[in-house]
Amino acid sequence: MIAAFLLVLSCAKSTKAECSEDTPCAFGEECIEGQCVASTCATSTQCGIEQYCGADNTCVAGCQEDSDCMFGDYCDTDASTCVAAECTDTHLDCSLGEFCSPTGDCYEAGGYYCRDCEEDGDCGGGGNYCYSGYCGVECDSQKDCPAGYDCVGLQDLSGNIVTHICFTACWLFEDRQ
């Protein structure tokens, strides 16, 4: 008899409206036909990267604003897609051995950077030097070097800097050549 009373009581509760315009649902729920129903998301911050909270409170692939995208990328709101930002700084935006072009793309440096060598002539001349078995390309400043390289001074036997070359720990990247 108690079970029957509880069954009737629970049925009565399910028909009673839990929400309305005057009685909103809790955060993370939405009012559907007078009942508070848990939603997948209420804001885009509850969705993954490159997703946003859609009109039906589910996470949808794409974006509505820059914060829906990976850090540094931006949202093309017309296409609802995240777009990789253009590079502006070789050493911050590009991968090892790449330069940033004036059009905002990273490109391989190519040339003699980290090429195996036994003597300076193996490095193409023009101020390039063979150092520790790898070619170093002549530079005047850090901006002349690709990402991951430093413009370092080469010294003669007396300790005087005779030139500068772009160089990195080439031996750590032999599998990239």
PAZAPA-4460 file (N, C-alpha, C; in steps of 0.05 Angstrom, whole numbers, plus 32768, in hexadecimal, padded with zeros to 4 digits):
% residues 177
    n_x    n_y    n_z   ca_x   ca_y   ca_z    c_x    c_y    c_z   seq   type   mol
   8010   7FE9   8000   8000   8000   8000   8012   8019   8000     1      M     A
   8027   8019   8010   8039   8030   8010   8047   8033   7FF5     2      I     A
   804D   801D   7FE8   8059   801E   7FCD   8046   802A   7FB9     3      A     A
   802D   8024   7FBB   8019   802F   7FA8   8016   804D   7FAD     4      A     A
   8017   8056   7FC7   8015   8072   7FCD   802D   8081   7FC2     5      F     A
   8045   8076   7FC5   805D   8083   7FBA   805D   8084   7F9C     6      L     A
   8052   8070   7F8F   8050   806F   7F72   803D   8086   7F68     7      L     A
   8026   8089   7F76   8014   809E   7F6F   8020   80B9   7F74     8      V     A
   802F   80BC   7F8B   803C   80D5   7F91   8051   80DC   7F7D     9      L     A
   8061   80C8   7F74   8076   80CE   7F60   806A   80D5   7F45    10      S     A
   8053   80C9   7F3E   8046   80D0   7F25   803B   80ED   7F26    11      C     A
   8031   80F4   7F3E   8027   810F   7F41   803D   8124   7F3E    12      A     A
   8055   811D   7F48   806C   812F   7F46   8075   8133   7F29    13      K     A
   8075   811E   7F19   807F   811F   7EFE   806D   8131   7EEC    14      S     A
   8054   8134   7EF2   8042   8144   7EE2   8043   8162   7EEB    15      T     A
   804E   8166   7F03   8050   8182   7F0D   8067   8190   7EFE    16      K     A
   8062   81A8   7EF5   8076   81B8   7EE7   808D   81BF   7EFA    17      A     A
   80A5   81BA   7EF1   80BD   81C2   7F01   80C7   81DD   7EF9    18      E     A
   80C1   81E6   7EE1   80CC   8200   7ED8   80B7   820E   7EC8    19      C     A
   80BC   8228   7EC6   80AB   823A   7EB6   80BB   8253   7EB2    20      S     A
   80AD   8267   7EA6   80BB   8281   7EA3   80C1   828E   7EBE    21      E     A
   80B0   8288   7ED1   80B4   8294   7EEC   80C6   8283   7EFD    22      D     A
   80C9   8269   7EF7   80D9   8256   7F07   80ED   8249   7EF4    23      T     A
   8105   8256   7EF0   8118   824B   7EDE   8126   8232   7EE9    24      P     A
   8133   8223   7ED8   8142   820B   7EE0   815D   8214   7EEA    25      C     A
   816A   8201   7EF7   8185   8206   7F02   8199   8208   7EEB    26      A     A
   81B1   8212   7EF1   81C7   8214   7EDD   81CD   81F8   7ED2    27      F     A
   81CF   81F6   7EB8   81D5   81DC   7EAB   81BC   81CC   7EA4    28      G     A
   81A5   81D8   7EA8   818B   81CC   7EA1   817C   81DF   7E90    29      E     A
   8169   81D3   7E81   8157   81E4   7E70   813B   81DB   7E74    30      E     A
   8128   81ED   7E70   810C   81E7   7E75   8100   81DD   7E5B    31      C     A
   80F7   81C3   7E5B   80EA   81B7   7E44   80CF   81AD   7E4D    32      I     A
   80BA   81B8   7E42   809E   81B1   7E49   809A   81B0   7E67    33      E     A
   80A4   81C5   7E75   80A0   81C8   7E91   80B1   81B7   7EA3    34      G     A
   80C4   81A8   7E97   80D6   8197   7EA7   80F3   81A1   7EA3    35      Q     A
   8102   81A1   7EB9   811E   81A8   7EB8   812E   818F   7EAE    36      C     A
   813C   8193   7E98   814B   817D   7E8C   8168   8185   7E8B    37      V     A
   817A   8173   7E93   8197   817A   7E92   819F   817D   7E75    38      A     A
   81AE   8192   7E70   81B8   8197   7E55   81D6   8190   7E53    39      S     A
   81E0   818B   7E3B   81FC   8184   7E38   820D   819C   7E3E    40      T     A
   8205   81B3   7E36   8214   81CC   7E3B   8201   81E3   7E3E    41      C     A
   820A   81F7   7E4D   81FB   8210   7E4F   820B   8226   7E42    42      A     A
   8226   8223   7E42   8238   8237   7E36   824E   8227   7E27    43      T     A
   825B   8235   7E15   8271   8228   7E05   8289   8220   7E16    44      S     A
   828C   822C   7E2E   82A2   8224   7E3F   829F   8207   7E49    45      T     A
   8287   81FC   7E47   8282   81E0   7E50   8287   81CC   7E39    46      Q     A
   828F   81D6   7E22   8295   81C5   7E0B   82B3   81C4   7E06    47      C     A
   82BB   81B2   7DF5   82D8   81AE   7DF0   82E2   81C4   7DDE    48      G     A
   82FC   81C3   7DD9   8309   81D6   7DC7   82FE   81D2   7DAB    49      I     A
   82FA   81E7   7D9C   82EE   81E8   7D81   82D1   81DD   7D81    50      E     A
   82C3   81E2   7D97   82A6   81DC   7D9A   8299   81F4   7DA7    51      Q     A
   827F   81F6   7DA3   826F   820B   7DB0   8254   81FF   7DB9    52      Y     A
   8247   820C   7DCB   822D   8203   7DD5   8217   820C   7DC2    53      C     A
   820B   81F9   7DB4   81F6   8200   7DA0   81DC   8207   7DAC    54      G     A
   81C9   820E   7D9B   81AE   8216   7DA4   819F   8200   7DB3    55      A     A
   81A6   81E7   7DAD   8198   81D1   7DBB   81A8   81C7   7DD4    56      D     A
   81BA   81D8   7DDD   81CA   81D3   7DF5   81DB   81B9   7DF3    57      N     A
   81E5   81B5   7DDB   81F9   819F   7DD7   8212   81AC   7DCB    58      T     A
   8228   819F   7DD0   8242   81A9   7DC5   8243   81A3   7DA7    59      C     A
   824A   81B7   7D97   824A   81B5   7D7A   8266   81BB   7D70    60      V     A
   8270   81AC   7D5C   828A   81B1   7D51   828A   81CD   7D43    61      A     A
   82A0   81DC   7D47   82A3   81F6   7D3B   82A7   820C   7D51    62      G     A
   829F   8224   7D4A   82A3   823A   7D5D   828F   8250   7D58    63      C     A
   828B   8260   7D6D   827B   8279   7D6A   828C   8291   7D71    64      Q     A
   82A2   828D   7D7F   82B4   82A3   7D87   82D0   8298   7D8B    65      E     A
   82E3   82AA   7D8C   8300   82A2   7D8D   8306   828F   7DA5    66      D     A
   82F8   8293   7DBB   82FE   8283   7DD3   82F6   8266   7DD0    67      S     A
   82E7   825F   7DBB   82E0   8243   7DB5   82F7   8235   7DA7    68      D     A
   830B   8243   7D9E   8321   8238   7D8E   833A   8234   7D9F    69      C     A
   834E   8226   7D93   8368   8223   7DA0   8374   823F   7DA4    70      M     A
   8384   8241   7DBA   8391   825B   7DBF   83A1   8264   7DA7    71      F     A
   839D   827D   7DA0   83AB   8289   7D89   839C   8287   7D6F    72      G     A
   8389   8274   7D6D   8378   8272   7D55   8360   8285   7D58    73      D     A
   8351   8289   7D42   833A   829A   7D44   8322   828C   7D37    74      Y     A
   830A   8296   7D3D   82F2   828A   7D32   82E9   8299   7D1A    75      C     A
   82E6   828B   7D04   82D9   8296   7CEC   82BB   8292   7CF0    76      D     A
   82AD   82A7   7CFA   8291   82A4   7D02   827F   829F   7CEA    77      T     A
   8286   82A7   7CD2   8276   82A1   7CBB   8275   8283   7CB5    78      D     A
   828C   8275   7CB8   828E   8259   7CB3   828B   8248   7CCC    79      A     A
   828B   8255   7CE3   828A   8248   7CFE   82A1   8234   7D01    80      S     A
   82B9   823C   7CF7   82D1   822A   7CF9   82E8   823A   7D05    81      T     A
   82F9   822B   7D13   8311   8237   7D1E   8327   8238   7D09    82      C     A
   8335   824E   7D08   834A   8252   7CF3   8364   8258   7D01    83      V     A
   8379   824A   7CF7   8394   824F   7D03   839C   826B   7CFD    84      A     A
   83A6   8278   7D11   83AF   8294   7D0E   83C9   8294   7CFE    85      A     A
   83CD   82AA   7CF0   83E5   82AD   7CE0   83FD   82B1   7CF2    86      E     A
   8414   82A9   7CE9   842C   82AE   7CF9   8435   82CB   7CF7    87      C     A
   843F   82D5   7D0D   8449   82F1   7D0D   8466   82F2   7D17    88      T     A
   846F   82DC   7D24   8489   82DB   7D2F   8495   82BF   7D2B    89      D     A
   84AA   82BD   7D1C   84B7   82A3   7D16   84BC   8292   7D2F    90      T     A
   84C6   829E   7D44   84CE   828F   7D5B   84B7   8288   7D6E    91      H     A
   84A1   8295   7D6B   8489   828F   7D7B   8475   827E   7D6D    92      L     A
   8472   8282   7D53   845B   8275   7D44   8463   825E   7D33    93      D     A
   847C   825A   7D2D   8484   8245   7D1A   8492   822E   7D28    94      C     A
   8493   8217   7D1A   84A1   81FF   7D24   84BF   8201   7D1E    95      S     A
   84CE   81EF   7D2B   84EA   81EE   7D28   84F2   81EF   7D0A    96      L     A
   8505   8201   7D04   850F   8203   7CE9   84FD   8211   7CD5    97      G     A
   84EA   8220   7CDF   84D8   822F   7CCD   84DA   824D   7CD1    98      E     A
   84D4   825C   7CBC   84D2   8279   7CBD   84B4   8281   7CBA    99      F     A
   84AD   8299   7CC2   8493   82A4   7CBE   8494   82B6   7CA5   100      C     A
   8483   82B1   7C92   8484   82C1   7C79   8474   82DB   7C7D   101      S     A
   8478   82EF   7C6C   8468   8308   7C6D   844A   8303   7C6A   102      P     A
   8442   82ED   7C5E   8425   82E6   7C5A   841A   82D8   7C72   103      T     A
   842A   82D3   7C87   8420   82C6   7CA0   8421   82A8   7CA0   104      G     A
   8430   829C   7C8E   8433   827F   7C8E   844F   8277   7C97   105      D     A
   8451   8260   7CA5   846C   8256   7CAC   8475   8244   7C95   106      C     A
   848F   8245   7C8F   849A   8235   7C7A   84B6   822B   7C82   107      Y     A
   84BD   8214   7C77   84D7   8207   7C7E   84EE   821A   7C75   108      E     A
   8502   821C   7C86   8519   822D   7C80   8529   8222   7C69   109      A     A
   852B   8207   7C68   853B   81FA   7C52   8559   8202   7C54   110      G     A
   8567   8200   7C3F   8583   8208   7C3E   8595   81F7   7C4F   111      G     A
   85A9   8203   7C5B   85BE   81F4   7C69   85BA   81F1   7C87   112      Y     A
   85A4   81FA   7C92   85A0   81F9   7CAF   85A2   81DB   7CB8   113      Y     A
   85B5   81D7   7CCB   85B9   81BC   7CD7   85C1   81A6   7CC3   114      C     A
   85CA   81AD   7CAC   85D3   8199   7C99   85EE   818D   7CA3   115      R     A
   85F2   8173   7CA0   860B   8166   7CA8   8622   8172   7C98   116      D     A
   8639   8176   7CA5   8650   8181   7C97   866A   8177   7CA4   117      C     A
   867F   8179   7C95   869A   8173   7C9F   86AC   818C   7C9D   118      E     A
   86A5   819F   7C8B   86B4   81B7   7C88   86A2   81CE   7C7F   119      E     A
   86AB   81E6   7C81   869B   81FE   7C7A   868F   81FC   7C5E   120      D     A
   869F   81F2   7C4B   8696   81F0   7C2F   867D   81DF   7C2C   121      G     A
   8678   81CD   7C3E   8660   81BC   7C3D   8646   81CC   7C43   122      D     A
   864A   81E4   7C4C   8633   81F5   7C55   862B   820A   7C41   123      C     A
   8636   820A   7C29   862D   821C   7C14   863C   8236   7C13   124      G     A
   864F   823B   7C24   865E   8254   7C24   864C   826C   7C2D   125      G     A
   8653   8283   7C24   8643   829B   7C2B   8641   82A2   7C48   126      G     A
   8656   829B   7C58   8655   82A1   7C74   864A   828A   7C85   127      G     A
   8642   8274   7C79   8639   825D   7C88   8651   824D   7C92   128      N     A
   864F   8240   7CA9   8665   8231   7CB5   865D   8216   7CBD   129      Y     A
   8670   8204   7CBC   866C   81E9   7CC7   8675   81EA   7CE4   130      C     A
   8662   81E4   7CF6   8668   81E6   7D13   865D   81CC   7D20   131      Y     A
   866F   81BE   7D2E   8668   81A5   7D3C   865A   8190   7D29   132      S     A
   8662   8190   7D10   8657   817D   7CFD   863D   8185   7CEF   133      G     A
   8634   819D   7CF4   861B   81A7   7CE8   861F   81C3   7CDD   134      Y     A
   8610   81C9   7CC8   8612   81E4   7CBC   8603   81F9   7CCD   135      C     A
   8610   8210   7CD0   8603   8227   7CDC   8602   823C   7CC7   136      G     A
   85EB   8249   7CC4   85E6   825D   7CAF   85EB   8278   7CBB   137      V     A
   85FA   8289   7CAC   8601   82A4   7CB5   85E8   82B4   7CBC   138      E     A
   85EB   82C4   7CD2   85D5   82D6   7CDA   85E1   82EF   7CE6   139      C     A
   85D1   8304   7CE6   85D8   831D   7CF3   85C9   8321   7D0D   140      D     A
   85B1   8315   7D0F   85A1   8317   7D27   858F   82FF   7D29   141      S     A
   8581   82FD   7D40   856F   82E6   7D45   8559   82E4   7D30   142      Q     A
   854F   82FA   7D26   853A   82FA   7D12   8542   82ED   7CF8   143      K     A
   855C   82EA   7CF3   8566   82DC   7CDB   8564   82BE   7CDD   144      D     A
   855E   82B3   7CF5   855F   8296   7CF9   8542   828B   7CFA   145      C     A
   853F   8272   7CF1   8525   8266   7CF3   851E   825E   7D10   146      P     A
   8505   8257   7D14   84FC   824F   7D2F   850D   8238   7D3A   147      A     A
   8514   823B   7D54   8524   8227   7D61   8542   822A   7D5E   148      G     A
   854B   823E   7D4F   8567   8243   7D4B   856E   825D   7D59   149      Y     A
   8588   8260   7D61   8592   8278   7D6C   85A8   8283   7D5B   150      D     A
   85AB   829E   7D5A   85C1   82AB   7D4C   85D8   82AC   7D60   151      C     A
   85EB   829A   7D5D   8601   8298   7D70   861C   82A1   7D64   152      V     A
   862D   82AB   7D74   8647   82B4   7D6B   865B   829D   7D6A   153      G     A
   866B   829C   7D54   8680   8289   7D51   869B   8297   7D58   154      L     A
   86AB   828A   7D68   86C4   8296   7D71   86DB   828A   7D63   155      Q     A
   86F0   829A   7D60   8709   828F   7D56   8719   8283   7D6E   156      D     A
   8730   8279   7D69   8740   826D   7D7F   8747   8280   7D95   157      L     A
   8747   829A   7D8F   874D   82AF   7DA3   8734   82B7   7DB3   158      S     A
   871D   82AD   7DAC   8704   82B4   7DBA   86F6   82CC   7DAE   159      G     A
   86FE   82D6   7D98   86F1   82EC   7D8B   86DA   82E1   7D79   160      N     A
   86C4   82EE   7D7B   86AD   82E6   7D69   86B3   82F0   7D4D   161      I     A
   86B3   82DC   7D3B   86BA   82E2   7D1F   86A1   82E4   7D0D   162      V     A
   868C   82D6   7D15   8673   82D7   7D06   865C   82CC   7D17   163      T     A
   8644   82CE   7D0D   862D   82C3   7D1B   861F   82B0   7D08   164      H     A
   8615   829A   7D14   8606   8286   7D04   85EC   827E   7D13   165      I     A
   85D8   8277   7D02   85C0   826B   7D0E   85C7   824E   7D14   166      C     A
   85C2   8247   7D2E   85C9   822C   7D36   85B6   8222   7D4C   167      F     A
   85B3   8208   7D4D   85A3   81FB   7D62   85B0   81E1   7D69   168      T     A
   85A5   81D1   7D7B   85B0   81B7   7D82   85A8   81A3   7D6C   169      A     A
   85B5   81A5   7D55   85AD   8196   7D3D   85AD   8178   7D43   170      C     A
   85BF   816E   7D53   85C2   8152   7D58   85A8   8146   7D65   171      W     A
   8598   8157   7D71   857F   814E   7D7D   8569   814B   7D68   172      L     A
   856D   8155   7D50   8558   8155   7D3C   8561   8146   7D23   173      F     A
   8573   8133   7D25   857E   8125   7D0E   8568   8116   7CFF   174      E     A
   8553   810C   7D0C   853E   80FD   7CFF   852C   8110   7CEE   175      D     A
   852E   812A   7CF1   851F   813D   7CE1   852C   8143   7CC6   176      R     A
   8545   813C   7CC3   8553   8144   7CAA   854E   8131   7C93   177      Q     A
***
